[in-house]
């Protein structure tokens, strides 16, 4: 009973952590704009980078990654959990943090794609596979300068790295790595359409002139 209570409390906290609308708050507090009304309309690091520049995007990225990492780390407050139970709790907390990022209660349920939050979750759950995915992201981004392509490439590489390179022992984590990839592709469906149409923009590290 105590375990159930802790898990339910942690689940609520994970969603609330994910709901912290970093991009929205940074844009409104320091620049006087809602980034959701500019650029792609997405409350995420990439749109902040395009609209406000790297100076605003870097802290947004770091906080959003931390949100995902902190949500999964709440598992350490769960008493007497077996490795299998802990794995399932990590997955549940991570998914709730992503849902919070996409549909934040603190920002009218209009959030971002959850990529940065997923990165924090992946670091907490399978850091070595995350490193491989990060290297893939870097190579693809250096080649294309398109964040969406880089993110999806890294996402697809994550389950392969977790299963075949890191030999992740927990089946729940293996399944989660695949689910994360599917979720990542789903949240990028508009980007995929723009890529097919040849209209997906490349990313510059300079603030867009208005």
FIVEX-952260 format. One line per field, with one value per residue (C-alpha): residue number from 0; residue in one letter; x, y, z negated. Coordinates in steps of 0.05 Angstrom, whole numbers, plus 5000, padded with zeros to 4 digits. Layout:
// residues N
k = [NUM	...];
r = [A	...];
c1 = [X	...];
c2 = [Y	...];
c3 = [Z	...];
END
This chain:
// residues 210
k = [0	1	2	3	4	5	6	7	8	9	10	11	12	13	14	15	16	17	18	19	20	21	22	23	24	25	26	27	28	29	30	31	32	33	34	35	36	37	38	39	40	41	42	43	44	45	46	47	48	49	50	51	52	53	54	55	56	57	58	59	60	61	62	63	64	65	66	67	68	69	70	71	72	73	74	75	76	77	78	79	80	81	82	83	84	85	86	87	88	89	90	91	92	93	94	95	96	97	98	99	100	101	102	103	104	105	106	107	108	109	110	111	112	113	114	115	116	117	118	119	120	121	122	123	124	125	126	127	128	129	130	131	132	133	134	135	136	137	138	139	140	141	142	143	144	145	146	147	148	149	150	151	152	153	154	155	156	157	158	159	160	161	162	163	164	165	166	167	168	169	170	171	172	173	174	175	176	177	178	179	180	181	182	183	184	185	186	187	188	189	190	191	192	193	194	195	196	197	198	199	200	201	202	203	204	205	206	207	208	209];
r = [X	X	X	X	X	X	X	X	X	X	X	X	X	X	X	X	X	X	X	X	X	X	X	X	X	X	X	X	X	X	X	X	X	X	X	X	X	X	X	X	X	X	X	X	X	X	X	X	X	X	X	X	X	X	X	X	X	X	X	X	X	X	X	X	X	X	X	X	X	X	X	X	X	X	X	X	X	X	X	X	X	X	X	X	X	X	X	X	X	X	X	X	X	X	X	X	X	X	X	X	X	X	X	X	X	X	X	X	X	X	X	X	X	X	X	X	X	X	X	X	X	X	X	X	X	X	X	X	X	X	X	X	X	X	X	X	X	X	X	X	X	X	X	X	X	X	X	X	X	X	X	X	X	X	X	X	X	X	X	X	X	X	X	X	X	X	X	X	X	X	X	X	X	X	X	X	X	X	X	X	X	X	X	X	X	X	X	X	X	X	X	X	X	X	X	X	X	X	X	X	X	X	X	X	X	X	X	X	X	X];
c1 = [5000	5057	5090	5026	5020	5092	5083	5019	5050	5112	5068	5034	5102	5130	5073	5080	5156	5143	5091	5141	5136	5208	5204	5140	5165	5233	5201	5150	5195	5257	5233	5160	5134	5100	5143	5081	5057	5120	5160	5134	5088	5122	5143	5210	5284	5287	5233	5265	5331	5298	5257	5302	5371	5420	5424	5351	5352	5410	5377	5311	5346	5382	5320	5277	5330	5333	5257	5259	5319	5288	5222	5255	5299	5236	5240	5293	5238	5200	5211	5234	5224	5253	5294	5234	5186	5236	5243	5168	5163	5219	5182	5116	5148	5185	5123	5084	5139	5135	5059	5068	5117	5070	5007	5030	4979	5017	5011	4942	4961	5000	5072	5128	5147	5182	5249	5292	5251	5260	5335	5335	5294	5341	5402	5370	5349	5404	5461	5508	5455	5439	5511	5509	5444	5475	5534	5486	5448	5513	5536	5468	5460	5530	5512	5441	5432	5360	5342	5281	5321	5376	5326	5291	5357	5380	5313	5315	5387	5369	5334	5387	5442	5405	5390	5449	5506	5490	5453	5400	5377	5307	5253	5213	5269	5278	5205	5208	5266	5222	5162	5204	5225	5153	5130	5187	5168	5095	5110	5150	5095	5088	5163	5160	5108	5151	5212	5173	5151	5221	5200	5232	5279	5351	5373	5416	5445	5428	5365	5315	5308	5239];
c2 = [5000	5047	5031	5049	5115	5134	5115	5155	5216	5209	5204	5270	5303	5276	5307	5373	5374	5362	5417	5471	5513	5536	5565	5602	5631	5652	5685	5723	5742	5764	5782	5800	5750	5683	5639	5598	5659	5661	5615	5544	5558	5505	5517	5482	5495	5496	5549	5590	5586	5609	5665	5689	5662	5617	5660	5642	5572	5545	5554	5528	5466	5454	5462	5418	5363	5370	5363	5294	5272	5295	5262	5194	5205	5207	5131	5135	5157	5092	5045	4973	4970	4911	4926	4904	4949	5007	5000	5005	5064	5100	5089	5114	5176	5190	5185	5229	5282	5281	5287	5346	5378	5369	5389	5433	5450	5515	5540	5524	5453	5481	5457	5430	5364	5337	5323	5356	5323	5256	5269	5278	5215	5175	5200	5177	5109	5088	5138	5100	5090	5164	5181	5141	5176	5244	5229	5211	5276	5315	5282	5290	5362	5381	5353	5378	5436	5411	5397	5354	5306	5303	5290	5234	5202	5203	5176	5118	5101	5100	5032	4999	5026	5005	4935	4916	4958	4967	4900	4930	4872	4897	4882	4941	4989	4957	4966	5038	5055	5034	5072	5135	5129	5121	5180	5223	5208	5222	5290	5307	5290	5363	5367	5304	5336	5398	5355	5319	5387	5415	5471	5449	5506	5498	5525	5586	5604	5677	5711	5722	5795	5824];
c3 = [5000	4983	5050	5087	5049	5066	5139	5147	5113	5157	5219	5203	5189	5254	5295	5258	5271	5344	5344	5327	5392	5395	5465	5451	5385	5412	5473	5432	5374	5411	5481	5472	5523	5524	5569	5586	5626	5668	5713	5714	5655	5614	5542	5548	5554	5630	5637	5581	5619	5683	5651	5594	5608	5572	5509	5494	5523	5481	5413	5441	5466	5400	5357	5402	5401	5325	5321	5354	5313	5248	5263	5273	5212	5168	5170	5115	5068	5080	5021	5031	5106	5143	5206	5249	5211	5211	5286	5296	5249	5286	5352	5322	5293	5357	5401	5353	5356	5433	5430	5383	5431	5489	5451	5393	5340	5326	5398	5423	5445	5505	5500	5541	5574	5512	5545	5491	5437	5472	5473	5397	5389	5433	5394	5330	5357	5405	5407	5453	5506	5499	5513	5577	5597	5581	5626	5682	5670	5675	5739	5773	5750	5773	5841	5850	5801	5792	5720	5735	5779	5726	5670	5707	5727	5655	5632	5681	5660	5586	5582	5626	5580	5517	5541	5585	5559	5485	5479	5434	5388	5370	5421	5397	5414	5482	5497	5471	5517	5576	5550	5542	5615	5639	5596	5622	5694	5679	5649	5711	5761	5783	5793	5835	5880	5887	5903	5957	5985	5980	5934	5868	5847	5828	5761	5748	5681	5692	5667	5722	5741	5734];
END
